[in-house]
């Protein structure tokens, strides 16, 4: 049972970490999208 519990705990931690990582990635991409667009426009002008 201990091995089973440890495996399930690891799986749950991995799933939660993936969800949190994906959410943070979305927020960061949304926040940085204007800066990325500006830099691309500047490169296009130059």
PDB file of N, CA, C and O in Angstrom:
ATOM      1  N   UNK A   1       0.831  -1.205   0.000  1.00  0.00           N
ATOM      2  CA  UNK A   1       0.000   0.000   0.000  1.00  0.00           C
ATOM      3  C   UNK A   1       0.871   1.262   0.000  1.00  0.00           C
ATOM      4  O   UNK A   1       0.527   2.250  -0.648  1.00  0.00           O
ATOM      5  N   UNK A   2       1.981   1.232   0.715  1.00  0.00           N
ATOM      6  CA  UNK A   2       2.834   2.421   0.768  1.00  0.00           C
ATOM      7  C   UNK A   2       3.347   2.789  -0.621  1.00  0.00           C
ATOM      8  O   UNK A   2       3.383   3.965  -0.981  1.00  0.00           O
ATOM      9  N   UNK A   3       3.744   1.782  -1.400  1.00  0.00           N
ATOM     10  CA  UNK A   3       4.238   2.054  -2.751  1.00  0.00           C
ATOM     11  C   UNK A   3       3.118   2.642  -3.597  1.00  0.00           C
ATOM     12  O   UNK A   3       3.331   3.601  -4.338  1.00  0.00           O
ATOM     13  N   UNK A   4       1.925   2.064  -3.485  1.00  0.00           N
ATOM     14  CA  UNK A   4       0.781   2.564  -4.254  1.00  0.00           C
ATOM     15  C   UNK A   4       0.478   4.013  -3.880  1.00  0.00           C
ATOM     16  O   UNK A   4       0.241   4.846  -4.754  1.00  0.00           O
ATOM     17  N   UNK A   5       0.486   4.313  -2.585  1.00  0.00           N
ATOM     18  CA  UNK A   5       0.199   5.683  -2.138  1.00  0.00           C
ATOM     19  C   UNK A   5       1.266   6.651  -2.638  1.00  0.00           C
ATOM     20  O   UNK A   5       0.947   7.760  -3.067  1.00  0.00           O
ATOM     21  N   UNK A   6       2.514   6.242  -2.585  1.00  0.00           N
ATOM     22  CA  UNK A   6       3.589   7.130  -3.041  1.00  0.00           C
ATOM     23  C   UNK A   6       3.472   7.384  -4.542  1.00  0.00           C
ATOM     24  O   UNK A   6       3.714   8.500  -5.001  1.00  0.00           O
ATOM     25  N   UNK A   7       3.102   6.351  -5.313  1.00  0.00           N
ATOM     26  CA  UNK A   7       2.956   6.526  -6.767  1.00  0.00           C
ATOM     27  C   UNK A   7       1.794   7.473  -7.059  1.00  0.00           C
ATOM     28  O   UNK A   7       1.921   8.377  -7.885  1.00  0.00           O
ATOM     29  N   UNK A   8       0.663   7.268  -6.384  1.00  0.00           N
ATOM     30  CA  UNK A   8      -0.491   8.139  -6.621  1.00  0.00           C
ATOM     31  C   UNK A   8      -0.160   9.575  -6.213  1.00  0.00           C
ATOM     32  O   UNK A   8      -0.581  10.523  -6.877  1.00  0.00           O
ATOM     33  N   UNK A   9       0.591   9.736  -5.123  1.00  0.00           N
ATOM     34  CA  UNK A   9       0.987  11.078  -4.676  1.00  0.00           C
ATOM     35  C   UNK A   9       1.850  11.756  -5.728  1.00  0.00           C
ATOM     36  O   UNK A   9       1.666  12.937  -6.022  1.00  0.00           O
ATOM     37  N   UNK A  10       2.795  11.008  -6.297  1.00  0.00           N
ATOM     38  CA  UNK A  10       3.668  11.569  -7.333  1.00  0.00           C
ATOM     39  C   UNK A  10       2.856  11.955  -8.567  1.00  0.00           C
ATOM     40  O   UNK A  10       3.085  13.009  -9.161  1.00  0.00           O
ATOM     41  N   UNK A  11       1.907  11.099  -8.951  1.00  0.00           N
ATOM     42  CA  UNK A  11       1.084  11.388 -10.133  1.00  0.00           C
ATOM     43  C   UNK A  11       0.253  12.645  -9.897  1.00  0.00           C
ATOM     44  O   UNK A  11       0.146  13.499 -10.777  1.00  0.00           O
ATOM     45  N   UNK A  12      -0.335  12.755  -8.704  1.00  0.00           N
ATOM     46  CA  UNK A  12      -1.158  13.931  -8.398  1.00  0.00           C
ATOM     47  C   UNK A  12      -0.289  15.191  -8.402  1.00  0.00           C
ATOM     48  O   UNK A  12      -0.689  16.221  -8.944  1.00  0.00           O
ATOM     49  N   UNK A  13       0.890  15.107  -7.802  1.00  0.00           N
ATOM     50  CA  UNK A  13       1.798  16.264  -7.782  1.00  0.00           C
ATOM     51  C   UNK A  13       2.188  16.659  -9.206  1.00  0.00           C
ATOM     52  O   UNK A  13       2.243  17.847  -9.525  1.00  0.00           O
ATOM     53  N   UNK A  14       2.456  15.678 -10.057  1.00  0.00           N
ATOM     54  CA  UNK A  14       2.836  15.971 -11.440  1.00  0.00           C
ATOM     55  C   UNK A  14       1.686  16.651 -12.173  1.00  0.00           C
ATOM     56  O   UNK A  14       1.904  17.604 -12.921  1.00  0.00           O
ATOM     57  N   UNK A  15       0.455  16.166 -11.963  1.00  0.00           N
ATOM     58  CA  UNK A  15      -0.704  16.752 -12.635  1.00  0.00           C
ATOM     59  C   UNK A  15      -0.922  18.189 -12.169  1.00  0.00           C
ATOM     60  O   UNK A  15      -1.159  19.083 -12.981  1.00  0.00           O
ATOM     61  N   UNK A  16      -0.839  18.405 -10.850  1.00  0.00           N
ATOM     62  CA  UNK A  16      -1.030  19.759 -10.315  1.00  0.00           C
ATOM     63  C   UNK A  16       0.074  20.689 -10.828  1.00  0.00           C
ATOM     64  O   UNK A  16      -0.194  21.832 -11.200  1.00  0.00           O
ATOM     65  N   UNK A  17       1.305  20.196 -10.844  1.00  0.00           N
ATOM     66  CA  UNK A  17       2.409  21.005 -11.342  1.00  0.00           C
ATOM     67  C   UNK A  17       2.222  21.372 -12.807  1.00  0.00           C
ATOM     68  O   UNK A  17       2.510  22.498 -13.212  1.00  0.00           O
ATOM     69  N   UNK A  18       1.737  20.417 -13.602  1.00  0.00           N
ATOM     70  CA  UNK A  18       1.520  20.685 -15.023  1.00  0.00           C
ATOM     71  C   UNK A  18       0.422  21.730 -15.202  1.00  0.00           C
ATOM     72  O   UNK A  18       0.541  22.622 -16.042  1.00  0.00           O
ATOM     73  N   UNK A  19      -0.646  21.619 -14.411  1.00  0.00           N
ATOM     74  CA  UNK A  19      -1.739  22.588 -14.515  1.00  0.00           C
ATOM     75  C   UNK A  19      -1.251  23.983 -14.126  1.00  0.00           C
ATOM     76  O   UNK A  19      -1.524  24.961 -14.823  1.00  0.00           O
ATOM     77  N   UNK A  20      -0.527  24.068 -13.007  1.00  0.00           N
ATOM     78  CA  UNK A  20      -0.026  25.369 -12.547  1.00  0.00           C
ATOM     79  C   UNK A  20       0.962  25.935 -13.572  1.00  0.00           C
ATOM     80  O   UNK A  20       0.917  27.124 -13.887  1.00  0.00           O
ATOM     81  N   UNK A  21       1.852  25.087 -14.090  1.00  0.00           N
ATOM     82  CA  UNK A  21       2.822  25.539 -15.082  1.00  0.00           C
ATOM     83  C   UNK A  21       2.134  26.051 -16.339  1.00  0.00           C
ATOM     84  O   UNK A  21       2.527  27.080 -16.887  1.00  0.00           O
ATOM     85  N   UNK A  22       1.110  25.339 -16.797  1.00  0.00           N
ATOM     86  CA  UNK A  22       0.387  25.771 -17.989  1.00  0.00           C
ATOM     87  C   UNK A  22      -0.317  27.098 -17.759  1.00  0.00           C
ATOM     88  O   UNK A  22      -0.323  27.970 -18.628  1.00  0.00           O
ATOM     89  N   UNK A  23      -0.918  27.244 -16.565  1.00  0.00           N
ATOM     90  CA  UNK A  23      -1.625  28.490 -16.249  1.00  0.00           C
ATOM     91  C   UNK A  23      -0.655  29.661 -16.210  1.00  0.00           C
ATOM     92  O   UNK A  23      -0.931  30.720 -16.775  1.00  0.00           O
ATOM     93  N   UNK A  24       0.491  29.472 -15.538  1.00  0.00           N
ATOM     94  CA  UNK A  24       1.500  30.537 -15.457  1.00  0.00           C
ATOM     95  C   UNK A  24       2.014  30.869 -16.857  1.00  0.00           C
ATOM     96  O   UNK A  24       2.221  32.038 -17.182  1.00  0.00           O
ATOM     97  N   UNK A  25       2.219  29.842 -17.684  1.00  0.00           N
ATOM     98  CA  UNK A  25       2.686  30.071 -19.049  1.00  0.00           C
ATOM     99  C   UNK A  25       1.696  30.908 -19.847  1.00  0.00           C
ATOM    100  O   UNK A  25       2.091  31.805 -20.591  1.00  0.00           O
ATOM    101  N   UNK A  26       0.395  30.608 -19.689  1.00  0.00           N
ATOM    102  CA  UNK A  26      -0.622  31.380 -20.406  1.00  0.00           C
ATOM    103  C   UNK A  26      -0.610  32.831 -19.949  1.00  0.00           C
ATOM    104  O   UNK A  26      -0.651  33.747 -20.770  1.00  0.00           O
ATOM    105  N   UNK A  27      -0.552  33.039 -18.619  1.00  0.00           N
ATOM    106  CA  UNK A  27      -0.570  34.407 -18.088  1.00  0.00           C
ATOM    107  C   UNK A  27       0.648  35.182 -18.578  1.00  0.00           C
ATOM    108  O   UNK A  27       0.530  36.333 -18.999  1.00  0.00           O
ATOM    109  N   UNK A  28       1.817  34.550 -18.522  1.00  0.00           N
ATOM    110  CA  UNK A  28       3.045  35.223 -18.953  1.00  0.00           C
ATOM    111  C   UNK A  28       2.974  35.559 -20.442  1.00  0.00           C
ATOM    112  O   UNK A  28       3.363  36.653 -20.850  1.00  0.00           O
ATOM    113  N   UNK A  29       2.477  34.620 -21.255  1.00  0.00           N
ATOM    114  CA  UNK A  29       2.395  34.879 -22.699  1.00  0.00           C
ATOM    115  C   UNK A  29       1.418  36.018 -22.984  1.00  0.00           C
ATOM    116  O   UNK A  29       1.658  36.840 -23.868  1.00  0.00           O
ATOM    117  N   UNK A  30       0.309  36.063 -22.226  1.00  0.00           N
ATOM    118  CA  UNK A  30      -0.665  37.146 -22.426  1.00  0.00           C
ATOM    119  C   UNK A  30      -0.049  38.486 -22.028  1.00  0.00           C
ATOM    120  O   UNK A  30      -0.249  39.494 -22.706  1.00  0.00           O
ATOM    121  N   UNK A  31       0.705  38.488 -20.917  1.00  0.00           N
ATOM    122  CA  UNK A  31       1.307  39.741 -20.453  1.00  0.00           C
ATOM    123  C   UNK A  31       2.420  40.199 -21.388  1.00  0.00           C
ATOM    124  O   UNK A  31       2.602  41.400 -21.589  1.00  0.00           O
ATOM    125  N   UNK A  32       3.166  39.258 -21.961  1.00  0.00           N
ATOM    126  CA  UNK A  32       4.319  39.621 -22.786  1.00  0.00           C
ATOM    127  C   UNK A  32       3.958  39.824 -24.255  1.00  0.00           C
ATOM    128  O   UNK A  32       4.777  40.340 -25.015  1.00  0.00           O
ATOM    129  N   UNK A  33       2.756  39.434 -24.673  1.00  0.00           N
ATOM    130  CA  UNK A  33       2.408  39.525 -26.095  1.00  0.00           C
ATOM    131  C   UNK A  33       2.542  40.952 -26.646  1.00  0.00           C
ATOM    132  O   UNK A  33       3.031  41.103 -27.766  1.00  0.00           O
ATOM    133  N   UNK A  34       2.136  42.005 -25.927  1.00  0.00           N
ATOM    134  CA  UNK A  34       2.317  43.360 -26.483  1.00  0.00           C
ATOM    135  C   UNK A  34       3.782  43.709 -26.704  1.00  0.00           C
ATOM    136  O   UNK A  34       4.133  44.313 -27.718  1.00  0.00           O
ATOM    137  N   UNK A  35       4.644  43.328 -25.752  1.00  0.00           N
ATOM    138  CA  UNK A  35       6.073  43.626 -25.901  1.00  0.00           C
ATOM    139  C   UNK A  35       6.648  42.858 -27.085  1.00  0.00           C
ATOM    140  O   UNK A  35       7.468  43.388 -27.834  1.00  0.00           O
ATOM    141  N   UNK A  36       6.216  41.600 -27.254  1.00  0.00           N
ATOM    142  CA  UNK A  36       6.719  40.797 -28.372  1.00  0.00           C
ATOM    143  C   UNK A  36       6.272  41.425 -29.693  1.00  0.00           C
ATOM    144  O   UNK A  36       7.051  41.494 -30.644  1.00  0.00           O
ATOM    145  N   UNK A  37       5.019  41.883 -29.751  1.00  0.00           N
ATOM    146  CA  UNK A  37       4.526  42.507 -30.981  1.00  0.00           C
ATOM    147  C   UNK A  37       5.310  43.779 -31.283  1.00  0.00           C
ATOM    148  O   UNK A  37       5.645  44.043 -32.438  1.00  0.00           O
ATOM    149  N   UNK A  38       5.606  44.570 -30.245  1.00  0.00           N
ATOM    150  CA  UNK A  38       6.366  45.805 -30.457  1.00  0.00           C
ATOM    151  C   UNK A  38       7.751  45.496 -30.999  1.00  0.00           C
ATOM    152  O   UNK A  38       8.217  46.137 -31.941  1.00  0.00           O
ATOM    153  N   UNK A  39       8.413  44.496 -30.390  1.00  0.00           N
ATOM    154  CA  UNK A  39       9.772  44.165 -30.838  1.00  0.00           C
ATOM    155  C   UNK A  39       9.741  43.662 -32.278  1.00  0.00           C
ATOM    156  O   UNK A  39      10.640  43.967 -33.061  1.00  0.00           O
ATOM    157  N   UNK A  40       8.704  42.886 -32.635  1.00  0.00           N
ATOM    158  CA  UNK A  40       8.613  42.397 -34.011  1.00  0.00           C
ATOM    159  C   UNK A  40       8.373  43.565 -34.967  1.00  0.00           C
ATOM    160  O   UNK A  40       8.931  43.589 -36.064  1.00  0.00           O
ATOM    161  N   UNK A  41       7.545  44.537 -34.559  1.00  0.00           N
ATOM    162  CA  UNK A  41       7.299  45.701 -35.409  1.00  0.00           C
ATOM    163  C   UNK A  41       8.584  46.497 -35.600  1.00  0.00           C
ATOM    164  O   UNK A  41       8.888  46.932 -36.711  1.00  0.00           O
ATOM    165  N   UNK A  42       9.343  46.690 -34.515  1.00  0.00           N
ATOM    166  CA  UNK A  42      10.603  47.432 -34.616  1.00  0.00           C
ATOM    167  C   UNK A  42      11.561  46.721 -35.569  1.00  0.00           C
ATOM    168  O   UNK A  42      12.217  47.365 -36.388  1.00  0.00           O
ATOM    169  N   UNK A  43      11.639  45.408 -35.465  1.00  0.00           N
ATOM    170  CA  UNK A  43      12.526  44.654 -36.358  1.00  0.00           C
ATOM    171  C   UNK A  43      12.052  44.786 -37.802  1.00  0.00           C
ATOM    172  O   UNK A  43      12.868  44.902 -38.717  1.00  0.00           O
ATOM    173  N   UNK A  44      10.733  44.770 -38.007  1.00  0.00           N
ATOM    174  CA  UNK A  44      10.200  44.889 -39.360  1.00  0.00           C
ATOM    175  C   UNK A  44      10.510  46.256 -39.948  1.00  0.00           C
ATOM    176  O   UNK A  44      10.828  46.362 -41.133  1.00  0.00           O
ATOM    177  N   UNK A  45      10.422  47.316 -39.124  1.00  0.00           N
ATOM    178  CA  UNK A  45      10.706  48.674 -39.598  1.00  0.00           C
ATOM    179  C   UNK A  45      12.178  48.800 -39.966  1.00  0.00           C
ATOM    180  O   UNK A  45      12.522  49.360 -41.006  1.00  0.00           O
ATOM    181  N   UNK A  46      13.047  48.272 -39.099  1.00  0.00           N
ATOM    182  CA  UNK A  46      14.477  48.365 -39.372  1.00  0.00           C
ATOM    183  C   UNK A  46      14.809  47.496 -40.582  1.00  0.00           C
ATOM    184  O   UNK A  46      15.967  47.425 -40.992  1.00  0.00           O
TER     185      UNK A  46
END
